[in-house]
């Protein structure tokens, strides 16, 4: 290969189309894909390709896919930019995005190549996440917000059980286990995500407490849990509202992420109608996380 051995493709995307475009970029042969959230504007996708890829063909195929999404009613994507990277620079650019990130007082989310040990003096726990296709490295505002609410929830006596819906990389399930939750069910419809979550659970030495399962949230059969974590989009929360009330044990808590700040109020109202009442929230970089409680005595308070 020549000095320009790799290509970087970048474009701004509508929030609702980001997942579909990300999967399409992987299908085109991307070596890595990064989503950078930029609320209130559209997030940007950056994908890295080997130098053997043809930039004109990449532009053409991504533009065609974005145009098809627009015909389906999605907002338009931004211009597609393809620029050369020197040999090895794509890996540097990929890793540059994934640096250790402190979240709250208890967590440091870090990639394996920059993961320090837990800090016993401060009580900060290192959550090691291998960046991959699965969403959720702690760098997105919605993931960070869920970690903040989970940290506050576990400040006292942590619940015995948890469910993580749409687990992605498994970061929330792993964080729950590290905070003392004895049994965590991590669920995702994407087999690649479930495999990534299982690998990350092993990296964090919590594979014995985090069970990873391929399942659709709409049809999941699971015992009620003391805490249910769901970092999904607003439309999914509205559709799942009746089922959330069944998954959350009496006295248990539901933590909802993936909400733009303006979407929080209608989602909270829908969940209140299902018997889950808001008791706290966090906003990080334009994304709101809701904490809601189901009435009743907590499971660990029962005889």
Secondary structure, 3 states (H helix, E strand, C coil): CCCCCEEEEEEEECHHHHHHHHHHHHHCCCCEEEEECCCCCCEEEEEEEECCCCHHHHHHHHHHHHHHHHHCCCCCCCCCEEEEECCCHHHHHHHHHCCCEEECCCEEEECHHHCCCCECCCCEEEEECCCCCCCCCCCCHHHHHHHHHHHHHCCCCCCCEEEEECCCCCHHHHHHHHCCCCEEEEEECCHHHHHHHHHHHHHCCCCCCEEEEECCHHHCCCCCEEEEEEECCHHHHHHHHHHHHHHEEEEEEEEEEEEEHHHHHHHHHHHHHCCEEEEEEEEECCEEEEEEEECCCCHHHCC
